């Protein structure tokens, strides 16, 4: 079904810590939400429905422990991980853990099932394109052909009876296509084993597992308008399934002014381009993740055939020219949402790119507020609000002084978001010239405020005046305690 859903986003509310009681929950259950940075190189959200805060905290602890355990096994970035140590062996049958064996076996299965579209050795081709970006010169066809030939070798041999893996080549390998999905599923399973947990969502970098009794609203990021407060391209209701999205719009390489996706076709050596976003809903997290990645590489017809091989898998593809392609059952996942259309008559917008300072290990996300004021000091619109419990909103001193008495949180409105993975601590926002009610305001002088505070930590308050009646302009603001920098520009939407 080809629809356009428009939503009026008054706030982007991102919770960063302890839970809250939701009166809409039956049996006085507790909804508990935590958000982290620097988890598998991106952000993480855990939502738990439990009989108590105590049990929810235990479930969160179990999920974090499982993520940490598996990261020590599967990481290609940690030189001491089991995978990295195995990579340093050659032509020797090495006993490996069940988890590493499972991931390697999944690659073997899906490499064949996807006709070579999924391959751990695609990392070699990715490195070629990264090097090309450094020198701003496209790779030679001979170099790509040689890389493809190396990729298409057999890189390991598995022995299921002995649970060993023999590493055969020197080609760089990365397990990203399956490792994240596998870790998300395992973390969800670990949390669900805690007594008193009724349901949960584990969302790492836009890929998630929804488990238990919860019916979760999931917003699908629009690949062509994907800031944190842009309207989604679709809205789903998900129960006991996994959701994964892969696309070219957040990570890649810019060479001579042309954007090239970080997702490459192992069969040709070229970055994916025909499909800009693929969202998959499936019973298995690894199936959802594999399909979403492969769909970026395959033709539409190949995507349809591959999806048909996975029971109960549904998908939404967005092509380079903006066409929507949905599986037959996709419409049954969609939520009917009344359209609330508010469009500014501005040709330009204020775009904000925020980079948080990175903390060691799994770090709770700080509290933050981003808002717009007119030249009289009146609040025009709040673009983002991050906090844990309402009582801590006072820590956002400047925002609270202007907005606190009028603000009311609606826990039932908090939805999960699926989209292409972003880097940890990096967020973007947009102000299109509308106020809180969605009405277009006068093109005039406005001030952008960014306030960030960490519980028992640092504090930053940055602001930048912008004359929206003039031509394009750009400013870089340096942070202090919690912010690395903020880029603010007034330009095309």
Secondary structure as UniProt FT lines:
FT   STRAND          13..15
FT   STRAND          20..21
FT   TURN            23..24
FT   HELIX           26..28
FT   STRAND          30..39
FT   TURN            40..41
FT   STRAND          42..50
FT   HELIX           53..74
FT   TURN            79..80
FT   HELIX           82..87
FT   STRAND          93..95
FT   HELIX           98..113
FT   TURN            114..116
FT   TURN            120..121
FT   HELIX           122..135
FT   HELIX           141..151
FT   STRAND          156..159
FT   TURN            160..163
FT   STRAND          164..167
FT   HELIX           176..192
FT   TURN            195..196
FT   STRAND          197..204
FT   TURN            205..206
FT   STRAND          207..212
FT   STRAND          216..220
FT   TURN            223..224
FT   TURN            228..229
FT   STRAND          234..238
FT   STRAND          241..247
FT   STRAND          252..255
FT   TURN            256..257
FT   STRAND          258..261
FT   TURN            266..268
FT   STRAND          275..282
FT   HELIX           285..295
FT   TURN            296..297
FT   HELIX           300..308
FT   TURN            311..312
FT   STRAND          314..319
FT   TURN            320..321
FT   STRAND          324..326
FT   TURN            328..329
FT   HELIX           330..332
FT   STRAND          348..356
FT   STRAND          363..364
FT   STRAND          367..374
FT   TURN            375..376
FT   STRAND          379..387
FT   HELIX           390..395
FT   HELIX           397..403
FT   HELIX           404..406
FT   HELIX           411..413
FT   STRAND          416..418
FT   TURN            424..425
FT   STRAND          426..431
FT   TURN            436..437
FT   STRAND          445..453
FT   TURN            455..456
FT   STRAND          459..467
FT   TURN            468..469
FT   STRAND          473..478
FT   STRAND          483..492
//
